[in-house]
Amino acid sequence: MRLKSWKSVFPLAIMAAAAGPAVAQERPTSESGSALSGWTFSAAPYTYHFSKAEKENDFEPDHQKHSYVWLLAAEKQLGARDFAGFAYFNNSFGQPTKYLYYGWRFQPLASAPKLFLKLSAGVIHGYKEPYHKKIPLNSRSGWG
């Protein structure tokens, strides 16, 4: 991975993390009869870009501009730490993008149970040419 590519991966990681709840929820018990038990639905109608859309590589168009970014996601808590989900969003370059993922939740401080970190990995489709190199391990057709 090139040193510059972390700038592209970081916003993606933030959006993936945003698919989960902002604060911890009580774990549903096995007795919970609701069909929606363990599900979290998220929407992010706006994302602020901390960097300008500047040309960083030769393969990119000369004039770039960040597009309007939004996100819709659904996530299912599978166990005490495991979760799986799907996110559909418009990426920074105006391309519709899908992310199917599995992940783990970590609570680093037992004294702060509402503070947690999430790590997810999965399949993404949507970062197509000429922006396919903006995320690592991605093909020209947008699969990563």
N, C-alpha and C positions, 0 to 999 in steps of 0.2 A: 504494500500500500504506500502510495506516495505521501509525503508530508502534507501537501496541500489538500489531499482528499478528506482529511478529518473535518474540514469546514463544511463539506457536503454531507458527511455522515451524521454530524452532530444534530442538525435540524431534524433529520429523519428519526434519530433516536428519541428526540424530544417528542415528536409527534406520536411515535409508538408508545412512549410512556404516557402520553396524554389520553390514550385509549382506555386507561384504567381510571378508577376514581381518584379524586384529589385527596380524600381522607379515607382512612380505613373504615370498613363496614364490619358489623358483627357477622361472624360466620354463621350461615344458615345451618340448622341442625338437620339431621336425616329425617326428623319428624315433620319438617316443613313441607306443607302440601302444595304450595304455590308453584305454578308452572314456570314462573319467572325467578324462582329462588336461585341465587348465585349468579345471576346475569347483571351486567352493568352496560348501559347504553350511554354513549357519549357523543357530543357534537361540539365542534370548534368552528364557529362561524368566521373567525378571523385569526390570522397568524402574523405577527410582526417579524420582519426580517432585520437581523442585527447587522447584516453586511450588505453592501451594494452589489448589484448584479454586474460584476466586472468580468471581462474576458480573462480567464486564467490559463487556457490552453489553446493550441492552434486549431483543434477540431471544433471549437465553439464559434457561433456566429459573432460577427463584429459588434453588433448592437444587441444588447440583452436588456431585459427589464423583468423584474419579478412580477409574476402574475398573482392575481387574487388567490389565496389559499384557504381552503376549508376542509373539514374532516367530519366523517360520520363513522362510528365504530360500535361494535358489539363484542362483549367479552364474557366468557363463562369461567367462574371459579371452579376448578376441578377437584381441588383438595386444599389442605391447609396452606400450601405454598404454590401449587401449580395452577396455571390458567391457560386458556386458549382464546383466540379471538380473530376478528376480521375487521380491517379498517379500509374504508374507501375515501379517497381524498383527491383534491386537485393539487398537484405538486407546484413548486415554485416557478416552473416553466410552462404552466398551463396545460399539463398533460394529466388526464385522469389516471389515477394509480390505485392499485389494490395491494393489500398486505395481509396475508394469512399467516398467523404466528402462534407459537407456543412459548410459554415463559415461566419464570420463577419470581416469586416475591420474597424479599429479604427485609427483616426488621433488625437493623443494626443495633438499636438501643432498646433493651427491655423496659427501661423506664419511660420510654416514649412510644407506646404501641401504635399511635396514629401516624408515626413517621416511618416510612418504608421506601424501599427502592424496588424497581421492577427491571428485569432483564428479559428480553424476548429475542427470538430468532425465528425466521420463517422465510417464506417465498414472497417476493415482491414483483409486480409487473406494472410498468408505466413509464419509467425513465428511458425513453427511446431516443434514437439519434435526433439531434446532435448532442444530447445531454446524457447519453448512456454511460459515459465515463465519470459522471458526477458521483456515483456510488460504486463501491468496490464489488467485484464479482458479478458484474452485470453484462448482459449480451446487447448487441446492437438492436435487437428486437424488443428490448425492455425487460427481459426476465433476469432476475437476480436472486 
